[in-house]
Amino acid sequence: MVKISVIIPIFNTGKFLNKCLNSLLNQSLTDIEIICVDDGSTDNSLKILKSYENKDERVKVFTQKNNGAGAARNLGISYAKGKYILFVDSDDWFEEDGFKLLYDKAEQLNVDLLLFDSIEHKINNQFKERKYFNNNEDDFSNLVFDYHYKNNKLVMNSFFVPWSKLYRTKFLLDNDIKFSEIPLFEDMFFNVTVTTLASKIAYYPKILYHYNRLNSSSITSDIKYDAKALIIVDIYKSIENFLRKNYFYEELEFNYIFSKIAEYRNVLNRVHEDYKEILFNKIKEDFMNLNLSNKDIFKNIYLRGYSFYIKVLNSNSYKELNKFNSLKAIESDITHPNVLNADYVDADYVKSFEKTKNNINNLNLFDKDYYLNNYKYDGVLDPLIDYLCNGAYKGYNPSERFNTKFYSEEYNITSNPLVYFVNKGYYEGKIRINPSVNNIRSINRLILDDKISNFKETGISNNSMNEEIIVSLTSFPERMDDIKYCLYSLLTQSFKPNKVILWLAYDEFPNKEEDIPKSVLNLKENGLTIKWCENYRSYKKLIPTLKEYPNSCIVTADDDLYYPIDWLQNLYEDHINYPNNIISTRCRDVQLDDENNFKKYNQWKVATEGNDISYLNFPTNGAGTLFPPHSLNEKVTYDKLFRKLCPNTDDIWFWTMAVLNKTKIKKCKKLTPYCTYVNPYKELFSENTLWRENSKGRNDTELSNVLKEFPNIKEIVIKDNHKNR
């Protein structure tokens, strides 16, 4: 049985054919057929093909007049006997085990379509990897999906090529899927039909195909299109008709329009001068029928595309359009006066564009001086506008903080990376905006917003068991917009506390609940308690609860973290077994030097394992620490004392009070060395975060303060250190 039919259209690629065919015939999977369709070559291609056909019965050669690659591939499909089909271009080559890997994966998952990665080989030893998805996003080993995956991006993207996919032959035949036989853009309609009609798609995230851009006939980006390029408008019309006929259009409208505008712009730039005016008129007519006014299509602000759309509508000729693209007005977008005053401008788009600029400025992501100095920009436009509409597409960075190329590659972003980040990625937790930013765990706030708005359950329990369990935290005005995510995670625990108390300071919320967002107030229906107290700053997470509920078991939380569903259960189960110890989900290991002096705080490493009980376990209480009743020294609530000794480092104060009270700290059975942040971007780049200030040496200063005030602390810790050796 033939397992894979390989179909190759050939036209004048004799100098590359041997490498191509040898890479196919030397595959470890041998149950294949290679269908070669010569498209009227005038070089020695057909002679080479015949020699291979005579040597290997798996090679089958067919000929046709010069009808194009689409017709050649269709002819190949009609002769295919394999269970699967691969398309290969005659100047490219395959990895040696590629066929077997693809066949085995397709059989394992029983798919209609299997995607795989490729690599472009360019001149001067340059190359570019072409990947469908970011391999780090999902485990693709058993994942089967359809066109909905990743917001329908698969249907219309730059991967119109047929050669990075393995097709089930029966799927193509049953759906009568064929290539367009117009000798240009023949892949586009084929790709749309395949990706929408395939109900089972999988992805094999490995580079198996080598795309040869060294062949002059393949370097199409430098070739001017002739009159055949005018067909591009008709091709998109046929795609639209297909989408409407099969009831895909409404769902895929954004993808369709996004692709159409990008491709029109590309083809108009590359068509020969003799045909630019004709193509411009066809595109303008199509755009006038498109009527994007008042459509919610461009909320992602595809700047280049939308500006092209607007400029075409407001130009009477290609020559006039070209003025928009002069050196001084390059990618002027909606800042150009003719665009702002145009009848076709969507007011919502302008508003959304302004919001984007505001977001960029609020997040301090555009540095004008950096941009001017690094890229020698001397244009008349606002430098930020130049970056958004021009610089980003050249790989320029808007500031030292945001690395355009890195962010684009890290998250597989094909649109403007900075625009994507401030409008979407920021909320999805995709915050690695440069290589120096750690891969911090974060949440997808877009998904959680929907869950929170529909949250109906009660997040607390009336069952007190033998003691009351209280989760206690605090916040301040700047975090009120984000705290709902933290609170939601506390109210959806597998083990319910008796209370979740949010302490707020009178002076920071003078109008009390009137100053609190509705999204937070709504959580009172789910069991949240909001209480008011004196402003102890970060100490508010524990001090007022200790005062009001001295006989309760108190678990601390931080307003900027999102807690796993079993967080409280793990703490409480350890507490049952070790009722007299403080239990902490995140600890640093206190370090002493050879002379029994405390090492610098930043040398106390975060514990990633262990189940020990010791004074040498230093809880970082925001991650979650359970304090049994009366586990801290009575001085713990002496506010004048802790304000004097540790005004900024509550963790040091509470640890000191535990040691003074002779209460040892146990590492939780399930440690959480890496926290999940509600808004890690703010934590990373805000100059006002407490941890940023403490990282400058405050921890060491305030540790020294408490050791001077309570010298027996050192003695207790040293004794415990010797015991643990």
C-alpha positions in Angstrom: 0.0 0.0 0.0 1.2 3.5 -0.9 1.3 5.5 2.3 2.2 8.9 0.9 1.9 10.4 -2.6 4.4 13.2 -3.1 3.3 15.6 -5.8 5.9 17.9 -7.5 5.1 20.5 -10.1 8.3 21.2 -12.2 9.2 24.1 -14.4 12.8 24.7 -15.4 14.4 23.7 -12.1 16.9 21.2 -13.6 19.8 22.4 -11.5 17.9 21.7 -8.3 16.0 18.5 -9.2 18.6 16.0 -8.1 18.8 17.3 -4.6 15.1 17.5 -4.3 14.4 14.0 -5.6 17.2 12.4 -3.7 15.9 13.8 -0.4 12.5 12.1 -1.2 13.8 8.8 -2.4 16.2 8.4 0.5 13.4 8.7 3.1 13.2 6.1 5.8 9.6 5.6 4.9 9.8 3.7 1.6 6.1 3.0 0.8 5.7 6.2 -1.2 5.1 7.3 -4.8 6.6 10.5 -6.3 4.3 12.0 -8.9 6.3 14.5 -11.0 4.3 16.8 -13.3 6.5 18.7 -15.8 4.8 22.0 -16.7 6.4 22.4 -20.1 10.0 22.9 -19.0 12.4 24.1 -21.6 15.6 23.1 -19.8 16.8 19.6 -18.9 14.2 19.0 -16.2 12.2 16.4 -18.1 15.3 14.5 -19.0 16.3 14.3 -15.4 12.8 13.2 -14.4 12.9 10.4 -17.0 16.2 9.1 -15.7 14.8 8.9 -12.2 11.6 7.2 -13.5 13.8 4.5 -15.2 15.8 3.9 -12.0 13.0 3.8 -9.4 9.5 2.5 -10.0 8.2 4.8 -7.3 8.8 7.8 -9.6 6.0 8.6 -12.0 6.4 11.3 -14.6 3.6 13.2 -16.3 3.7 16.2 -18.6 1.5 19.1 -19.5 1.6 22.3 -21.4 2.7 25.3 -19.4 -0.5 25.6 -17.4 1.0 26.6 -14.0 1.6 24.9 -10.7 -2.0 24.7 -9.7 -3.0 22.6 -12.8 0.1 20.5 -12.2 -0.9 19.7 -8.6 -4.5 18.9 -9.6 -3.2 16.5 -12.2 -1.0 14.9 -9.5 -4.0 14.6 -7.1 -6.0 12.7 -9.8 -3.3 10.1 -10.1 -2.5 9.8 -6.3 -2.8 6.4 -4.8 -1.4 7.2 -1.3 -3.4 7.4 1.9 -1.8 10.9 2.3 -0.6 13.6 0.0 2.4 15.9 0.3 3.2 18.7 -2.1 6.9 19.6 -2.7 8.3 22.3 -4.8 11.0 21.0 -7.2 13.8 23.2 -5.9 13.2 22.4 -2.2 14.1 19.3 -0.1 12.9 17.3 2.9 14.5 16.1 6.1 15.5 12.4 5.9 13.0 11.0 8.4 10.3 13.6 7.7 7.8 11.3 5.9 7.9 8.6 8.6 7.4 11.2 11.4 4.5 12.7 9.6 2.8 9.5 8.6 3.1 8.0 12.1 1.7 11.2 13.7 -1.2 11.4 11.2 -2.1 7.8 11.9 -1.8 8.2 15.6 -4.2 11.2 15.7 -6.4 10.2 12.7 -6.3 13.7 11.2 -7.3 15.2 7.9 -4.5 17.8 8.0 -1.1 17.7 9.7 0.9 21.0 9.9 4.6 21.0 10.3 7.4 23.7 10.2 9.8 24.7 7.6 12.9 26.8 7.1 13.7 29.3 4.4 17.2 29.3 3.0 18.2 32.8 1.7 21.3 34.3 0.1 24.4 35.0 2.2 23.7 32.0 4.5 20.7 33.7 5.9 17.7 31.6 7.0 14.3 32.1 8.6 12.3 29.5 10.5 8.6 29.4 9.5 6.6 28.1 12.5 2.8 27.9 12.7 2.6 28.3 16.4 4.8 29.1 19.4 5.8 25.6 20.6 5.8 26.8 24.2 2.1 27.6 24.2 0.5 24.2 24.1 1.4 20.5 24.3 0.8 19.4 20.7 1.7 15.8 21.2 -2.0 14.7 21.3 -3.8 18.0 20.4 -6.4 17.8 17.6 -8.2 21.0 16.6 -10.0 22.7 13.8 -9.8 26.2 12.3 -11.1 27.8 15.5 -7.8 27.2 17.2 -5.9 30.5 18.1 -8.8 32.7 17.1 -9.1 31.3 13.6 -5.6 32.6 12.6 -4.9 29.4 10.7 -7.3 30.1 7.9 -5.7 33.3 6.5 -2.2 34.0 7.3 1.1 34.1 5.4 1.2 30.3 5.3 -0.8 29.9 2.1 1.9 27.5 0.9 0.7 23.9 0.3 4.0 22.3 1.1 4.1 22.5 4.9 1.0 20.3 5.4 0.3 16.6 5.1 -3.2 16.0 3.6 -5.4 12.9 3.9 -6.2 12.0 0.3 -9.8 10.9 1.0 -10.4 14.3 2.7 -9.3 16.2 -0.5 -11.3 13.9 -2.8 -14.5 13.8 -0.7 -14.6 17.6 -0.5 -13.5 18.1 -4.2 -10.7 20.4 -3.0 -8.6 21.6 -5.9 -6.1 24.3 -6.7 -7.0 27.3 -8.8 -5.5 26.8 -12.3 -4.8 30.5 -12.7 -1.0 30.6 -12.8 -0.6 33.0 -9.9 -1.8 32.9 -6.3 -3.0 29.4 -6.9 -2.4 28.4 -3.3 -4.7 30.9 -1.6 -8.2 29.4 -2.3 -6.9 25.9 -1.8 -5.5 26.8 1.7 -8.8 28.5 2.8 -10.9 25.5 1.8 -8.5 23.0 3.4 -8.2 24.8 6.7 -11.9 25.5 7.1 -13.3 22.1 6.0 -10.8 20.0 7.9 -12.5 18.9 11.1 -9.3 17.2 12.5 -6.1 19.2 12.3 -2.9 18.6 14.2 0.5 20.2 14.4 3.9 18.5 14.4 6.3 21.2 15.8 9.4 20.2 14.0 11.2 21.7 11.0 11.0 19.0 8.2 10.9 21.1 5.0 13.6 23.2 3.4 12.3 26.1 1.3 14.9 27.2 -1.2 15.0 31.0 -1.7 18.4 30.8 -3.4 16.7 29.9 -6.7 16.0 33.1 -8.6 12.7 31.7 -9.7 11.7 31.3 -6.1 12.7 34.7 -4.9 9.4 36.2 -5.9 9.7 39.2 -3.6 12.1 40.8 -6.1 10.0 40.0 -9.2 7.5 42.4 -10.6 4.1 40.9 -11.2 2.6 41.2 -14.7 -1.0 41.6 -15.8 -1.9 38.2 -14.2 -1.7 39.9 -10.8 -4.9 41.7 -11.5 -6.7 38.5 -10.7 -6.0 39.0 -6.9 -9.3 40.9 -6.5 -11.2 38.1 -8.1 -9.5 35.5 -6.0 -10.6 37.2 -2.8 -14.1 37.5 -4.2 -14.1 33.7 -4.8 -12.8 33.2 -1.3 -15.6 35.4 0.1 -18.2 33.5 -1.9 -16.9 30.2 -0.5 -17.0 31.5 3.0 -20.5 32.8 2.7 -21.8 29.7 0.9 -20.4 27.5 3.7 -21.5 29.8 6.5 -18.0 30.7 7.6 -18.0 34.4 6.6 -19.5 36.0 9.7 -17.1 34.2 12.0 -14.1 34.7 9.8 -14.8 38.3 8.6 -12.0 39.8 10.5 -9.4 37.3 9.2 -10.7 37.7 5.7 -10.5 41.5 5.7 -7.2 41.5 7.5 -5.7 39.2 4.9 -7.3 40.9 1.9 -6.0 44.4 2.8 -2.5 43.1 3.5 -2.3 41.1 0.3 -3.7 44.0 -1.8 -1.1 46.2 -0.4 1.6 43.7 -1.1 0.6 43.0 -4.7 0.1 46.7 -5.5 3.6 47.4 -4.3 5.1 44.6 -6.5 3.0 44.8 -9.7 4.8 46.3 -12.7 4.3 50.0 -13.2 2.2 49.4 -16.3 -0.5 47.8 -14.2 -0.5 49.7 -11.0 -3.2 52.1 -12.0 -5.5 49.3 -13.2 -5.0 47.4 -10.1 -5.5 50.5 -7.9 -8.9 51.1 -9.5 -10.0 47.5 -8.9 -8.8 47.6 -5.3 -10.6 50.9 -4.7 -13.8 49.6 -6.1 -13.6 46.6 -3.9 -12.8 48.8 -0.8 -15.8 51.0 -1.5 -18.0 47.9 -1.5 -16.4 46.7 1.7 -17.7 49.7 3.7 -15.9 49.2 7.0 -17.4 52.2 8.6 -18.8 51.4 12.0 -17.6 47.9 11.9 -15.9 46.5 15.0 -13.1 45.0 12.8 -10.0 47.0 13.7 -10.0 47.0 17.5 -6.6 45.4 17.3 -5.5 48.5 15.2 -3.7 46.9 12.3 -2.1 50.3 11.5 -0.6 49.5 8.1 -3.7 47.8 6.8 -6.2 50.3 8.0 -4.1 53.3 6.8 -3.8 51.6 3.4 -7.6 51.1 3.2 -8.2 54.8 4.1 -5.6 56.1 1.7 -7.0 54.1 -1.2 -10.5 55.4 -0.6 -9.2 59.0 -0.4 -7.1 58.9 -3.5 -8.3 59.3 -7.1 -5.4 57.5 -8.7 -2.4 55.4 -7.9 -0.2 58.4 -8.4 -2.1 60.3 -5.8 -2.0 57.3 -3.4 1.8 57.2 -3.9 2.0 60.8 -2.5 0.8 59.4 0.8 3.7 57.1 0.9 6.4 59.7 0.2 9.4 59.9 2.5 7.9 62.7 4.7 4.5 61.1 5.0 5.5 57.4 5.2 2.8 55.4 6.8 1.2 58.6 8.0 -1.9 56.6 9.0 -4.7 58.5 10.6 -2.5 61.4 11.6 -2.5 62.7 8.1 -5.0 65.5 7.7 -6.5 64.1 4.6 -7.2 60.9 6.4 -8.6 62.5 9.6 -11.0 64.5 7.5 -12.0 61.7 5.2 -15.6 60.6 4.9 -14.5 57.0 5.4 -12.8 57.3 8.7 -14.4 55.2 11.4 -14.7 57.4 14.6 -14.4 54.3 16.7 -11.1 53.5 15.0 -9.7 57.0 15.8 -10.9 56.6 19.4 -9.3 53.2 19.6 -6.1 54.5 18.1 -5.9 57.3 20.6 -6.5 54.8 23.4 -3.6 52.8 22.1 -1.3 55.8 22.2 -2.4 56.6 25.7 -1.8 53.0 26.8 1.8 53.2 25.4 2.5 56.4 27.2 0.9 55.3 30.5 3.0 52.1 30.5 6.1 54.3 29.6 7.0 52.2 26.6 8.0 54.9 24.1 11.1 56.8 24.7 11.3 59.7 22.2 15.0 60.5 22.8 15.9 56.8 22.5 14.0 56.5 19.2 15.5 59.7 17.7 19.1 58.9 18.7 19.1 55.2 17.8 17.3 55.4 14.4 18.3 58.9 13.3 14.7 59.8 12.7 14.2 63.3 11.4 10.7 63.1 9.9 7.8 65.6 10.4 5.5 63.1 12.1 5.3 62.4 15.8 8.1 59.8 16.4 5.6 57.5 18.2 3.4 57.5 15.1 6.4 56.8 12.9 7.3 53.8 15.1 3.7 52.5 15.1 3.3 52.8 11.3 6.8 52.3 10.1 9.5 51.6 12.6 7.9 48.5 14.2 7.9 46.8 10.8 11.6 47.5 10.4 12.3 45.9 13.8 13.0 49.2 15.6 12.5 49.3 19.3 10.3 52.0 20.8 12.4 52.2 24.0 15.2 50.3 25.8 12.4 48.5 27.7 10.5 47.0 24.8 12.3 44.7 22.3 10.1 44.6 19.2 11.8 41.5 17.6 12.0 39.6 20.8 8.3 40.1 21.8 7.2 39.2 18.3 9.1 36.0 18.3 8.4 35.1 21.9 4.6 35.1 21.3 4.4 34.6 17.6 2.9 38.0 17.0 2.4 38.9 13.3 0.9 42.3 13.8 2.5 45.4 15.4 4.1 43.9 18.6 3.7 47.0 20.8 0.1 47.6 19.7 -0.6 43.9 20.5 1.0 44.2 23.9 -0.8 47.3 25.2 -4.2 46.2 23.9 -4.1 42.5 24.4 -0.9 40.8 25.5 -0.7 42.9 28.6 -4.1 41.5 29.7 -3.2 37.9 28.6 -0.1 37.9 30.8 2.3 37.9 27.9 4.7 40.4 29.5 8.1 39.2 28.4 8.8 42.4 26.5 12.6 42.0 26.5 15.0 39.1 27.1 15.9 40.3 30.6 12.4 39.8 31.9 12.0 36.5 33.6 9.3 34.2 32.3 7.0 35.1 35.3 3.8 33.2 35.8 0.8 35.3 35.1 -3.0 35.0 34.4 -5.1 35.6 31.3 -7.3 38.4 32.6 -9.5 38.3 29.5 -10.6 34.8 30.3 -11.0 35.5 34.0 -13.1 38.6 33.4 -15.8 36.5 31.9 -15.6 34.0 34.8 -15.8 36.7 37.4 -18.7 38.4 35.8 -20.6 35.1 36.0 -19.4 34.1 39.4 -22.4 33.0 41.6 -20.9 30.6 44.2 -20.3 31.3 47.8 -16.5 31.3 48.5 -16.6 30.8 52.3 -17.9 28.1 54.7 -20.0 28.3 57.9 -18.4 25.1 59.1 -15.8 26.2 61.7 -14.4 22.7 62.3 -12.5 23.3 65.6 -11.2 26.8 64.8 -12.0 29.7 62.5 -10.0 30.0 59.4 -9.5 33.5 58.1 -7.8 34.6 54.9 -6.5 38.1 55.4 -5.1 40.6 53.0 -4.9 44.3 52.2 -4.6 46.7 49.3 -4.4 50.3 48.3 -6.1 52.5 45.6 -3.6 51.8 42.8 -4.3 48.1 42.9 -8.1 48.3 43.1 -8.5 47.6 39.3 -6.6 44.4 39.5 -7.5 42.9 43.0 -10.7 41.2 41.8 -8.5 38.5 40.2 -6.8 37.8 43.5 -10.0 37.8 45.4 -11.7 35.5 42.9 -8.9 33.0 43.4 -9.3 33.2 47.2 -13.1 32.7 46.9 -12.8 29.6 44.6 -10.6 27.5 46.8 -11.2 23.8 47.1 -11.1 24.2 50.8 -13.3 27.1 51.9 -12.2 29.5 54.7 -14.7 30.9 57.1 -13.8 34.5 56.2 -11.9 36.4 53.5 -11.2 39.8 54.8 -9.9 42.7 52.8 -8.5 45.5 55.0 -8.4 49.0 53.6 -7.1 52.2 55.2 -9.5 55.0 56.1 -7.2 57.7 54.8 -6.7 56.0 51.4 -10.5 55.5 50.8 -12.1 58.6 52.4 -15.5 57.8 50.8 -15.2 54.1 51.8 -17.1 51.9 49.4 -17.8 54.7 47.0 -14.1 54.6 46.2 -14.1 50.9 45.6 -14.7 49.5 42.0 -18.0 47.7 41.5 -16.2 44.5 40.4 -14.7 44.3 44.0 -17.9 45.2 45.8 -19.8 42.5 43.8 -17.6 39.9 45.5 -19.3 40.6 48.8 -22.1 38.5 47.5 -19.7 35.6 47.2 -18.5 36.0 50.8 -15.9 38.8 50.8 -15.7 41.0 53.9 -14.3 44.5 53.6 -13.1 46.1 56.8 -11.5 49.5 57.6 -8.5 50.2 59.7 -5.6 52.5 60.4 -3.0 52.7 57.7 -0.3 50.3 58.7 0.7 49.9 55.0 1.7 46.3 54.2 1.1 45.3 57.8 -2.6 45.7 57.2 -2.6 42.2 55.8 -2.2 40.7 59.3 -2.1 43.2 62.2 -5.9 44.2 62.3 -6.9 40.6 62.0 -4.6 39.6 64.9 -6.2 42.3 67.0 -9.8 41.5 66.1 -9.6 37.7 65.8 -6.8 36.6 68.3 -8.1 33.1 68.6 -8.5 32.4 64.9 -6.2 30.7 62.5 -5.1 33.4 60.0 -3.7 32.9 56.5 -2.1 35.9 54.8 -2.4 36.7 51.1 -1.2 39.4 48.8 -3.4 41.5 46.5 -1.1 41.1 43.5 -1.1 37.3 43.4 -3.4 34.6 42.0 -3.6 31.5 44.1 -4.0 27.9 42.9 -7.2 26.2 43.8 -5.6 23.9 46.4 -3.5 26.6 48.1 -5.5 26.8 51.3 -6.2 23.1 51.5 -2.4 22.3 51.4 -1.8 24.9 54.2 -4.6 23.6 56.4 -3.7 19.9 56.0 -0.2 20.7 57.2 -1.7 22.7 60.0 -3.8 19.7 61.2 -0.6 17.6 61.4 1.6 20.4 62.9 -0.9 22.6 64.9 1.8 24.5 66.8 3.9 25.6 63.9 3.5 28.4 61.4 3.1 26.9 57.9 4.4 28.8 54.9 4.0 28.0 51.2 7.1 30.1 50.2 10.2 30.4 52.3 13.7 31.7 52.1 16.5 29.7 53.8 18.1 32.0 56.4 21.9 31.9 55.8 24.6 32.4 58.4 28.3 32.8 57.6 31.2 31.0 59.3 31.2 33.5 62.2 27.4 33.0 62.7 26.5 36.4 61.3 23.5 36.8 59.1 24.3 36.9 55.4 22.8 39.5 53.1 19.1 39.0 52.5 19.6 38.5 48.8 21.7 35.5 49.6 18.8 33.7 51.4 17.7 31.6 48.5 14.0 30.7 47.9 13.4 27.1 49.0 12.3 24.8 46.2 12.0 21.7 48.3 12.0 20.5 51.9 9.6 19.7 54.6 11.6 20.8 57.6 10.6 22.8 60.7 13.0 25.5 61.7 13.6 29.1 62.7 15.8 29.2 59.6 12.7 29.1 57.4 11.9 32.7 56.6 8.3 33.0 55.3 7.5 35.5 52.5 4.0 35.9 53.7 2.3 37.2 50.6 2.5 33.8 49.0 0.5 32.4 51.9 1.5 31.8 55.5 -0.8 30.2 58.1 -0.5 31.6 61.6 -2.1 29.5 64.3 -3.6 31.4 67.3 -1.0 33.0 69.6 1.9 31.8 67.4 3.5 35.3 67.5 5.0 37.3 70.3 2.6 39.7 72.1 4.7 42.6 70.8 3.6 41.8 67.2 0.8 44.5 67.3 3.0 47.2 68.9 2.7 49.6 65.9 5.1 52.2 67.2 7.7 49.6 67.5 7.3 47.9 64.1 7.0 51.3 62.4 10.3 52.3 64.0 12.2 49.1 63.4 10.7 47.6 60.2 8.5 50.3 58.5 8.8 48.6 55.1 9.6 44.9 55.8 6.6 43.3 57.5 8.0 39.8 56.7 11.1 40.5 58.8 8.9 41.7 61.7 6.5 38.7 61.7 9.5 36.3 61.5 11.1 38.1 64.4 7.9 37.8 66.4 7.7 34.1 65.6 11.2 33.4 66.8 10.7 35.5 69.9 7.7 33.4 70.6 9.6 30.2 70.1 7.3 29.2 67.2 9.1 27.4 64.5 8.1 27.7 60.8 7.3 24.6 58.7 7.7 24.6 55.0 4.4 23.6 53.5 4.2 20.1 51.9 3.5 21.9 48.6 5.9 24.8 48.3 5.2 27.6 45.8 8.6 29.1 45.0 7.2 30.8 41.9 4.1 32.9 42.4 1.5 33.7 39.8 1.0 37.4 39.4 -2.2 39.3 38.6 -0.3 42.1 36.9 3.4 41.2 36.7 4.1 44.1 34.3 3.4 46.6 37.1 5.5 44.6 39.5 8.4 44.5 37.1 8.4 48.1 35.9 6.7 50.2 38.6 9.2 52.3 40.5 6.9 52.3 43.6 6.6 48.7 44.5 7.7 47.7 48.0 9.9 44.8 46.8 11.8 47.2 44.5 12.6 49.5 47.4 13.5 46.5 49.7 15.8 45.1 47.0 17.9 48.2 47.4 19.0 47.0 50.9 16.1 47.8 53.1 15.7 44.2 54.2 19.3 44.1 55.6 18.9 47.5 57.3 15.7 46.5 59.0 16.9 43.1 59.9 19.8 44.8 61.6 17.3 47.0 63.5 15.4 44.0 65.0 18.6 42.2 65.9 19.7 45.2 67.9 16.3 45.5 69.6 16.1 41.7 70.3 19.6 40.3 70.5 18.4 36.9 71.7 17.0 36.3 68.2 20.4 35.6 66.9 21.2 33.2 69.8 18.0 31.3 69.1 18.7 31.0 65.4 22.3 30.0 65.9 21.3 27.2 68.2 18.8 26.0 65.6 21.4 26.2 62.9 23.8 24.0 64.8 21.1 21.5 65.5 20.2 21.3 61.8 23.8 20.6 60.7 
